[in-house]
Amino acid sequence: MTEAYVLDFAQNALIVTLILAGPVLLVSLIIGSVISLIQAATQISEITLTFVPKIIGISVVLAIFGPWMGAQLISFTVNLFTSLATIPR
């Protein structure tokens, strides 16, 4: 196992992580910002007000993008195991 292989694997793992976490984090950020603006405009200081819309938004995103996320993760795992088999001992 060479140093280049390990660095390439780490880079691919980070890219896949960012791609998979991106939609969920983006929706959570947008919903949280909108709710915060509404709270600031109406001066409602209820802390738990952001949780329900975020949970609903994240559930919708996972329902829509879940199969794609799973396929990306499976593809990464298959490529990893395939490349591990070709490494000389």
C-alpha positions in Angstrom: 0.0 0.0 0.0 1.6 3.2 -1.2 1.4 6.7 0.2 -0.3 7.8 -3.0 -3.0 5.2 -2.7 -3.8 6.2 0.9 -4.0 9.9 -0.1 -6.2 9.1 -3.0 -8.5 7.0 -0.9 -8.7 9.8 1.8 -9.5 12.4 -0.9 -12.2 10.3 -2.4 -13.7 9.5 1.0 -13.9 13.3 1.8 -15.4 14.1 -1.6 -18.1 11.4 -1.2 -18.8 12.6 2.4 -19.3 16.2 1.2 -21.5 15.1 -1.7 -23.7 13.0 0.5 -24.0 15.5 3.4 -24.4 18.5 1.1 -28.1 18.3 0.3 -29.2 17.7 3.9 -26.9 20.4 5.3 -28.0 22.9 2.7 -31.7 22.3 3.3 -31.2 22.6 7.1 -29.2 25.8 6.6 -31.9 27.4 4.4 -34.8 26.4 6.6 -32.9 27.6 9.7 -32.1 30.9 8.2 -35.7 31.5 7.0 -37.1 30.6 10.4 -34.6 32.9 12.1 -35.5 35.8 9.9 -39.2 35.2 10.7 -38.4 35.0 14.4 -36.4 38.2 14.2 -39.2 40.0 12.3 -42.0 38.9 14.7 -39.9 38.9 17.8 -41.0 35.3 18.7 -38.2 33.8 20.7 -39.3 30.2 20.8 -36.2 28.0 20.5 -38.0 24.8 19.5 -39.8 26.5 16.5 -36.9 25.6 14.1 -36.9 21.9 14.9 -40.1 20.8 13.3 -39.6 22.5 9.9 -36.0 21.3 9.8 -37.1 17.7 10.6 -39.7 17.9 7.9 -37.3 19.4 5.3 -34.6 16.9 6.1 -37.1 14.0 5.8 -38.2 15.2 2.4 -34.6 15.6 1.2 -33.8 12.1 2.4 -36.9 10.7 0.8 -36.0 12.3 -2.5 -32.2 11.9 -2.5 -31.9 8.8 -0.4 -31.7 6.2 -3.2 -29.1 8.4 -5.0 -27.1 8.8 -1.8 -27.2 5.0 -1.2 -26.1 4.3 -4.8 -23.2 6.8 -4.4 -22.1 5.1 -1.1 -22.4 1.6 -2.6 -20.4 2.7 -5.6 -17.6 4.1 -3.5 -17.6 1.0 -1.3 -17.4 -1.4 -4.3 -14.6 0.7 -5.8 -12.7 0.6 -2.5 -13.0 -3.2 -2.2 -12.1 -3.7 -5.8 -9.0 -1.6 -5.5 -8.0 -3.3 -2.2 -8.0 -6.6 -4.0 -5.5 -5.3 -6.5 -2.9 -4.1 -4.0 0.1 -6.3 -3.8 1.1 -7.6 -0.4 
